[in-house]
């Protein structure tokens, strides 16, 4: 099973970004998206941001993932 997680962009340097959720930070590639900014919410899969979403969508997705026991 593959899992993609919403995370918030907290730093950007070139085509790399640092994303964070619940204090966990990860470096990810931003190559697949255009116009990513700090404080954007993105879906992370296999080390890359693959989609942008708004905070409401991110929180709803995270809630469902928690409810399902995935995070």
Backbone bond lengths (Angstrom), bond angles and torsions (degrees), N, CA, C in turn:
res aa  C-N    CA-C-N  psi(-1)  N-CA   C-N-CA  omega(-1)  CA-C   N-CA-C  phi
1 X - - - 1.436 - - 1.530 108.01 -
2 X 1.299 116.07 137.42 1.464 121.99 175.39 1.517 108.85 -100.13
3 X 1.313 115.80 146.56 1.445 120.59 -178.69 1.523 109.03 -134.46
4 X 1.309 116.89 131.73 1.460 122.70 175.90 1.526 107.14 -116.95
5 X 1.330 116.23 136.23 1.459 122.09 -171.91 1.530 110.94 -120.13
6 X 1.326 118.42 133.36 1.459 120.59 172.70 1.535 110.10 -71.22
7 X 1.314 116.54 133.45 1.455 121.92 176.64 1.528 108.54 -142.21
8 X 1.325 116.07 155.45 1.458 121.94 -177.28 1.526 110.24 -96.84
9 X 1.329 116.56 133.99 1.465 122.20 178.86 1.530 108.20 -75.81
10 X 1.348 115.90 124.44 1.465 120.00 -179.65 1.523 112.94 -115.39
11 X 1.340 117.86 -18.38 1.461 122.64 177.23 1.514 108.90 -148.68
12 X 1.334 116.08 149.08 1.464 121.24 175.40 1.522 108.22 -138.17
13 X 1.331 115.45 133.21 1.454 121.52 173.34 1.525 107.63 -142.01
14 X 1.327 115.36 105.51 1.462 119.93 -176.85 1.512 110.63 65.93
15 X 1.344 115.51 -127.91 1.462 119.83 -179.79 1.533 112.14 -97.76
16 X 1.322 116.65 15.08 1.465 122.15 176.68 1.525 109.13 -113.55
17 X 1.305 115.48 149.94 1.451 120.22 176.93 1.510 110.60 -138.74
18 X 1.312 115.73 158.42 1.458 121.89 170.91 1.521 105.93 -108.17
19 X 1.328 115.60 125.75 1.457 121.40 178.76 1.521 108.44 -115.17
20 X 1.348 116.16 156.44 1.454 120.48 -175.11 1.516 110.68 -142.75
21 X 1.326 114.45 143.14 1.465 121.79 169.75 1.519 107.05 -151.39
22 X 1.292 117.94 127.67 1.476 126.35 -178.87 1.523 112.43 50.53
23 X 1.315 116.79 39.49 1.453 121.05 177.80 1.521 115.03 84.91
24 X 1.310 117.06 -8.67 1.469 120.88 177.75 1.518 108.36 -88.64
25 X 1.334 116.00 125.45 1.457 120.96 -179.82 1.527 109.48 -115.48
26 X 1.320 114.91 142.95 1.459 122.07 179.50 1.513 109.86 -139.38
27 X 1.328 116.03 145.03 1.459 120.10 171.47 1.526 107.78 -86.80
28 X 1.318 116.31 134.09 1.465 121.02 -178.59 1.521 109.90 -135.42
29 X 1.317 115.28 158.64 1.451 121.18 173.87 1.522 110.35 -84.13
30 X 1.323 114.96 138.18 1.470 120.58 178.25 1.527 110.99 -108.53
31 X 1.323 117.29 12.38 1.460 123.16 -174.73 1.527 114.03 -59.55
32 X 1.308 117.87 -27.86 1.465 121.25 -172.53 1.527 113.87 -87.60
33 X 1.331 117.00 -6.38 1.463 120.73 -177.67 1.525 110.74 -124.64
34 X 1.306 115.51 152.29 1.456 121.20 175.05 1.514 109.59 -105.48
35 X 1.314 115.70 149.18 1.461 122.73 170.27 1.534 113.59 59.41
36 X 1.328 117.51 43.07 1.460 120.99 174.89 1.522 108.04 -82.44
37 X 1.328 116.01 134.48 1.458 122.30 -178.47 1.532 109.98 -124.55
38 X 1.330 114.92 159.92 1.456 120.01 174.15 1.535 108.08 -59.88
39 X 1.307 116.17 140.30 1.466 127.14 -177.01 1.524 113.53 81.76
40 X 1.338 118.81 -1.40 1.467 120.63 172.24 1.524 108.95 -71.64
41 X 1.308 115.79 148.63 1.467 122.09 171.30 1.516 107.70 -97.82
42 X 1.337 116.01 134.52 1.463 121.27 -179.24 1.523 109.20 -134.56
43 X 1.307 115.18 154.58 1.464 121.69 173.86 1.525 107.28 -89.79
44 X 1.348 116.64 127.23 1.459 122.13 -178.72 1.525 109.03 -106.98
45 X 1.326 114.61 130.04 1.472 121.00 176.42 1.521 108.05 -143.73
46 X 1.296 116.53 126.77 1.472 124.50 179.37 1.523 113.14 49.12
47 X 1.329 115.84 40.27 1.453 120.51 174.38 1.518 116.08 84.75
48 X 1.320 117.32 8.70 1.457 121.48 179.55 1.519 110.81 -129.73
49 X 1.329 115.43 144.29 1.462 120.80 170.09 1.523 106.21 -77.75
50 X 1.329 116.70 121.85 1.467 119.84 -174.56 1.523 113.22 -110.92
51 X 1.333 117.42 -12.64 1.459 120.41 -178.14 1.521 108.85 -162.47
52 X 1.333 115.94 148.49 1.462 121.03 173.54 1.529 108.63 -100.14
53 X 1.323 116.25 150.78 1.450 120.72 175.25 1.524 108.23 -149.62
54 X 1.328 115.82 163.06 1.465 118.11 179.25 1.529 109.23 -83.99
55 X 1.323 115.83 168.44 1.464 120.12 -175.18 1.525 112.23 -62.01
56 X 1.322 117.69 -37.42 1.467 120.34 179.33 1.529 110.81 -62.12
57 X 1.329 116.99 -44.76 1.470 120.89 177.88 1.525 110.83 -64.00
58 X 1.329 116.39 -40.20 1.463 120.37 179.52 1.527 110.53 -62.45
59 X 1.323 117.24 -46.95 1.467 120.69 -178.76 1.533 111.74 -65.23
60 X 1.324 116.64 -38.13 1.466 120.24 177.28 1.531 110.52 -63.98
61 X 1.316 116.57 -44.26 1.468 121.01 179.32 1.522 110.57 -63.32
62 X 1.335 116.87 -45.11 1.458 120.54 179.12 1.524 111.09 -61.96
63 X 1.315 117.40 -38.77 1.456 121.37 177.35 1.532 111.39 -61.86
64 X 1.324 115.94 -43.98 1.469 119.83 178.13 1.534 111.74 -65.00
65 X 1.326 117.02 -39.15 1.454 120.49 178.50 1.529 110.87 -65.12
66 X 1.331 117.06 -39.29 1.472 121.05 176.72 1.517 110.05 -65.00
67 X 1.328 115.76 -46.30 1.467 121.06 -179.21 1.533 111.20 -59.05
68 X 1.319 116.16 -37.08 1.462 120.53 179.41 1.515 113.85 -81.33
69 X 1.351 117.40 -4.25 1.455 120.87 177.83 1.519 113.66 81.01
70 X 1.324 117.30 16.99 1.453 120.51 -178.18 1.529 112.80 -85.52
71 X 1.336 115.84 -25.91 1.472 119.35 176.66 1.513 109.21 -134.96
